[in-house]
Amino acid sequence: MRREEDPEVREIAVVAFAQTDHRRTTEELSEVEMLMPVLHDVLHRTGLQAADIDFTCSGSSDYLAGRAFSFTLALDGVGAWPPISESHVEMDGAWALYEAWTKLLTGDADTALVYAYGKSSAGSVRDVLTRQLDPYYTAPLWPDSVALAALQAQALIDAGETDEPALAGIAARSRTAAADNPHAQLRGSVPHGDYRVRPLRTGDCPPIGDGAAAVVLAAGERARELCARPAWIRGIDHRIEAHGLGVRDLTDSPSTRLAAEKAGVFERPIDTAELHAPFTAQEVVLRRALRLDGTVTVNPSGGALAANPVMAAGLIRIGEAAARIHRGASDRALAHATSGPCLQQNLVAVLEGEPR
C-alpha cells in the first residue's frame, strides 16, 4: 500500500532504531536480559517512557526458544505494569512492524514500539528451520536451510545469472561494508572458506548468532516532535510464493517484485537498499526483482551476511535504512525482509526523508 493512493492516509515514520551487538552466543543471558538494553536504548533516543507507547508488537519464534508462548516472558522487558496494548507475530520483526503500521493507520494509536529477538545458539537452527517446510512432502526429507539455499544458488549458476567468484564478491563486499558497523558479527576481510553444500562455501552463508532489535513508530506531527528527520514509510507490502518448492522458479522472486510494485518502489529512484539476503545467491535474485542498478548502495550495513539474528534480521534492515535517513546519508531507501526457504515470503518498504 502507498500513501499516495489516498491523501487521507496517516503519515507514519520510523523515529528511532536500536539493536544489540550481535554475537555467536549469549548463553549467559536470557531473552529478557538480551532485550532490555535495546528497549531502553530505543526509548531513550525519543525521550519516551514505556507508558507513552500506545501499542507494542513483537516478532519471535517459539521453535527457537524451545517453549510455547515464549514471547510472554519477553514482555517482562517491556514492563508488566501498567497493562499495555500488545500483540505478537510468529515471524521476523519486520512483519510485527507491518502490524504496528496498520494499527497506527486506524488512528487507534499515535506511537508504537516494535521489537524482535532470536537466540539461535541454543540448538541447530539449520534443523529448526526445516519445520517451515511442507509437512507432507518436503519436511520428512529434512532438507536444511543451507541445502535449500544451495539448490537456489545452483539454479542461478545453471541459468547463467551468476557464478561462484561473483558470489564470493558479494560476500566480500558485504563484510567490508560492515567494517564501520559496530553491531556486526562478521566484518572486514573474512576467508571464504570451504564448501558447506555445493556451490555454497562458508562465506556464502550467514553467521549464526543471537541478537535483538527495536524501532519506534510515530504518526504525523508526533513523529516530527520525536525525531529531527523522520523516516516516513511511503509504502509497505508483503507477498508470498507458492509453498511447494517444486512449483517455483528459484531464480526469480515474483512476490518481491509484486510487493515492490504495491509499495511504490519503482515510481522514483532510490539511493539505498537494505536487502535481507542471508545467502549470497539470494542477493542476485533480489537485485533482479527490485531492478537495482549500480547507482543504488546495497547493504551499506553489511546485511545479513555480517549479522543474521534469526527473527530480527528483517526488522534490522528496516531499522538500518531508517537510520541512514535519520542521519542524512539517504533520502529515499528500500528495505526488504524475508522469511521461509529460498525467499518464500517477502516484505518491501519504501522510506523517505523530508527534503533538506
C-alpha positions, 0 to 999 in steps of 0.5 A: 500500500502507498500513501499516495493512493489516498491523501487521507492516509496517516503519515507514519515514520520510523523515529528511532532504531536500536539493536544489540551487538550481535554475537555467536552466543549469549548463553549467559543471558536470557531473552529478557536480559538480551532485550532490555538494553535495546528497549531502553536504548530505543526509548531513550533516543525519543525521550519516551517512557514505556507508558507513552507507547500506545501499542507494542508488537513483537516478532519471535519464534517459539521453535527457537526458544524451545517453549510455547508462548515464549514471547510472554516472558519477553514482555517482562522487558517491556514492563508488566505494569501498567497493562499495555496494548500488545500483540505478537507475530510468529515471524521476523520483526519486520512483519510485527512492524507491518502490524504496528503500521496498520494499527497506527493507520486506524488512528487507534494509536499515535506511537508504537514500539516494535521489537524482535529477538532470536537466540539461535545458539541454543540448538541447530537452527539449520534443523529448526528451520526445516519445520517451515517446510511442507509437512507432507512432502518436503519436511520428512526429507529434512532438507536444511536451510543451507541445502535449500539455499544451495539448490537456489544458488545452483539454479542461478549458476545453471541459468547463467545469472551468476557464478561462484567468484561473483558470489564470493564478491558479494560476500566480500563486499558485504563484510567490508561494508560492515567494517564501520558497523559496530553491531556486526558479527562478521566484518572486514576481510573474512576467508571464504572458506570451504564448501558447506553444500555445493556451490555454497562455501562458508562465506556464502552463508550467514553467521549464526548468532543471537541478537535483538532489535527495536524501532519506534513508530510515530504518526504525523506531527508526533513523529516530527516532535520525536525525531529531527528527520523522520523516516516516513514509510511511503509504502509497505507490502508483503507477498508470498510464493507458492509453498511447494518448492517444486512449483517455483522458479528459484531464480526469480522472486515474483512476490518481491517484485509484486510487493515492490510494485504495491509499495511504490518502489519503482515510481522514483529512484532510490539511493539505498537498499537494505536487502535481507539476503542471508545467502549470497545467491539470494542477493542476485535474485533480489537485485533482479526483482527490485531492478537495482542498478549500480547507482543504488548502495546495497547493504551499506550495513553489511546485511545479513551476511555480517549479522543474521539474528534469526527473527530480527534480521528483517526488522534490522534492515528496516531499522538500518535504512531508517537510520541512514535517513535519520542521519542524512546519508539517504533520502529515499531507501528500500528495505526488504525482509524475508522469511521461509526457504529460498525467499518464500515470503517477502516484505518491501518498504519504501522510506523517505526523508523530508527534503533538506 
